Amino acid sequence: MGRPVGPVLRMSDDVDSIVAAILDDNPGQDITVDDQGAYTRVSADGTLRVTRSSIERHLGRAFEMHQLEAVMAAFAGRIDMTSHEVRWRLGQGEESP
């Protein structure tokens, strides 16, 4: 992996659903999921996204995107967050290899 971006998620009841949502929202992309017990790192080259609707579908309940901040211990890359989507990407001027 050249320039990975993505979240580091603390263990919680929601982590598996969030990871599943990230996988659904990035079809065809090579995504690495590294479960270390206390945290799970999800990464891909260039850009990665997750939508509120995908998280809600996997959780089976309502979810506000700001709740992701409580689960996310750290992240790689830049982050863009709206009420409907979170996107991790390379910084301005950086390109995926």
N, C-alpha and C positions, 0 to 999 in steps of 0.2 A: 504494500500500500504506500503510495507516494506522499500525499498531503491529506491525511485523514481529518475529517470533521465529524462531530456528533457529540451526544451527551454521555455523561457518566452518571448513572442512576443509582441512588441509594436503594438498598433493599427495602421493599414495602409490599403491601398486598397488591398494589397496582402495577408493579414493574413488568410482569409477564404480559399484561394487556397492553402496556405502552410499547414494549418491544414488538409485539405482534402488529400493532398499529403502524409502527415505523416500517416494518417489513412490507405491509400492505400498501403503504403510501409511496413506496419506492420500488415498483416492479421492475425487474430486469437489472437492478443495480447490485453490484457486488458489495454486500454488507457483512461486516464482521460483528458478531455478538460474543463478547468475552465475559462470562459469568465468573466473578471472583468470590462469590459468596456474600460478602458485605456490600458489594457494588457490582453493577453490570455496565460495561463500556460498549456502546454501540457506535460503530464508525464506518465511514465510506469515503471514497475519494471525491473531492470537489464540493458536493452539496448533498444534504439529507433533509427530509422534511417529515412532519407528522401533523395530521389534522385533528381537530376536536371531534369531528364526526367519526373518524376511525377509532379514536380512543374510546369514545362513548359506545360504539358498536361492540368493541371487545370487552369493555367493563360491564356493559348492560345497564348503565346508569348515566346521569348527567355528569359532565366534567367541565370545569372552567380551565382554560389554558394557564392561568396564573398558578394553578395547583401544581403544574409541572415544575415550577421553580422550587417547591418544597422537596421534591423527589430528586431533582438534579443537583448532584454534589459539585459538578464541574462540567465543562464542555470544551471541545477543541474547535477552533475556527471562530467566526463571527456568528452572532445569533440575531435573527429577526423574529419578533414575536407579535402576533396579532391575537384577537379574541378567537380566531378560527384556525390558525396555523402557526407552527414554529418551524423555522428553517435555519439550519446550520450551514455555513458556506465558507469558502476561502475569503480572506480579507481582500479589500479593495486593491486592485493591481496584481493580485496573486492569481496564478492560473493553475489549473489541474494539469499534471504532467501528461 
